Amino acid sequence: MSSAAAGEPEAARGAVEIHQGDNLAVARSFDDGSFTLVYLDPPFNTGRARERAVETARPVGEEPGIVRRGFHGREYERLRGDLRTYDDRFDDYWGFLEPRLAEAWRLLADDGTLYVHLDYREAHYAKVLMDALFGRERFLNELIWAYDFGGKTRRRWPTKHDTILVYVKDPDRYWFDSETVDREPYMAPGLVTPEKAERGKLPTDVWWHTIVPTTGREKTGYPTQKPEGVLRRIVQASSRPGDRVLDLFAGSGTTGAVASALGRDAVLVDDNPEAVEVMRARMPHARVVTAPAG
Ligand SMILES: C[S@@+](CC[C@H](N)C(=O)[O-])C[C@H]1O[C@@H](n2cnc3c(N)ncnc32)[C@H](O)[C@@H]1O
């Protein structure tokens, strides 16, 4: 992917705000509908419940805009109970994630889009539950980010992809601009005109992209850092310069670095002081807000 899409005007840098604290409490302090784009990259389900952070889901219908009528019209709570019988570790994970998803949904503007970055162990359960939570008609895409790096098992197909599920607040009003998205090379450039080959093609829902290079400008050393190229496409397509972008699991701050460079204002949240230090060094122009103890 190129560092700037063809024809894209140079954007003035957007403001960045970093909040250190539990994302549920921080998210609850923001106004309804105040973000055009929310990107969530929660820690994957390792089988260890994050006890302190697990909350019981609120009763049906309490969060504005949440549908909770899902797969084949079945109630959300019922579906969740069914999935628990397959995998109770997933239930711990979902108990942590669900109230945060509900907050993210509340914070989305009417033309807003939610991206939830998952791995293959969670993606299918999460799809069924998010369809039930938000409404299946608000599901926009399943993005596959494919990479090819690291060791490979010989006992099955090596798993080398993540899944990003995309939901829009309103299917009739959401913002999506494919014109400004970084394009990619044609697989068979000889089959298209030289002009087309030069411009590249619009990406589909499968994105081949390297992991963060082990050396180079982008690397922060934060273990779960995502590549800027993947976030750039998300920010380019689903927000405009001047819009507000939120990342509740900010880690090394990739979303904020990309959004700010593209002229969007970013709000980043992480409860890990090391993540905040990495973000501060990566974005010296950011304002850091530390939640009061207790
Ligand atoms: C997978 S990492 C995100 C990586 C990020 N996308 C990047 O490119 O660097 C998940 C992050 O969520 C943070 N986190 C986990 N639970 C949290 C919570 N309850 N509140 C705030 N941050 C949390 C972790 O500290 C970790 O940095």
Ligand as a Chemical Component Dictionary entry (heavy atoms), coordinates in Angstrom:
data_LIG
# 
_chem_comp.id                   LIG 
_chem_comp.type                 NON-POLYMER 
_chem_comp.pdbx_formal_charge   0 
_chem_comp.three_letter_code    LIG 
# 
loop_
_chem_comp_atom.comp_id 
_chem_comp_atom.atom_id 
_chem_comp_atom.alt_atom_id 
_chem_comp_atom.type_symbol 
_chem_comp_atom.charge 
_chem_comp_atom.model_Cartn_x 
_chem_comp_atom.model_Cartn_y 
_chem_comp_atom.model_Cartn_z 
_chem_comp_atom.pdbx_ordinal 
LIG C1  C1  C 0  -4.602  -6.101 21.019 1  
LIG S1  S1  S 1  -4.053  -4.708 21.933 2  
LIG C2  C2  C 0  -4.350  -3.346 20.839 3  
LIG C3  C3  C 0  -3.218  -3.103 19.879 4  
LIG C4  C4  C 0  -3.416  -1.853 19.013 5  
LIG N1  N1  N 0  -4.472  -2.022 18.034 6  
LIG C5  C5  C 0  -2.131  -1.459 18.310 7  
LIG O1  O1  O 0  -2.099  -1.338 17.061 8  
LIG O2  O2  O -1 -1.127  -1.283 19.009 9  
LIG C6  C6  C 0  -5.303  -4.556 23.147 10 
LIG C7  C7  C 0  -5.064  -3.440 24.147 11 
LIG O3  O3  O 0  -6.222  -3.318 24.970 12 
LIG C8  C8  C 0  -5.818  -2.899 26.257 13 
LIG N2  N2  N 0  -6.917  -3.226 27.186 14 
LIG C9  C9  C 0  -7.360  -4.446 27.552 15 
LIG N3  N3  N 0  -8.405  -4.333 28.399 16 
LIG C10 C10 C 0  -8.629  -3.014 28.572 17 
LIG C11 C11 C 0  -9.564  -2.251 29.315 18 
LIG N4  N4  N 0  -10.492 -2.849 30.078 19 
LIG N5  N5  N 0  -9.502  -0.902 29.251 20 
LIG C12 C12 C 0  -8.564  -0.271 28.486 21 
LIG N6  N6  N 0  -7.649  -0.952 27.746 22 
LIG C13 C13 C 0  -7.678  -2.302 27.794 23 
LIG C14 C14 C 0  -4.522  -3.644 26.505 24 
LIG O4  O4  O 0  -3.723  -2.982 27.470 25 
LIG C15 C15 C 0  -3.889  -3.650 25.100 26 
LIG O5  O5  O 0  -2.988  -2.575 24.959 27 
# 
loop_
_chem_comp_bond.comp_id 
_chem_comp_bond.atom_id_1 
_chem_comp_bond.atom_id_2 
_chem_comp_bond.value_order 
_chem_comp_bond.pdbx_ordinal 
LIG C1  S1  SING 1  
LIG S1  C2  SING 2  
LIG S1  C6  SING 3  
LIG C2  C3  SING 4  
LIG C3  C4  SING 5  
LIG C4  N1  SING 6  
LIG C4  C5  SING 7  
LIG C5  O1  DOUB 8  
LIG C5  O2  SING 9  
LIG C6  C7  SING 10 
LIG C7  O3  SING 11 
LIG C7  C15 SING 12 
LIG O3  C8  SING 13 
LIG C8  N2  SING 14 
LIG C8  C14 SING 15 
LIG N2  C9  SING 16 
LIG N2  C13 SING 17 
LIG C9  N3  DOUB 18 
LIG N3  C10 SING 19 
LIG C10 C11 SING 20 
LIG C10 C13 DOUB 21 
LIG C11 N4  SING 22 
LIG C11 N5  DOUB 23 
LIG N5  C12 SING 24 
LIG C12 N6  DOUB 25 
LIG N6  C13 SING 26 
LIG C14 O4  SING 27 
LIG C14 C15 SING 28 
LIG C15 O5  SING 29 
# 
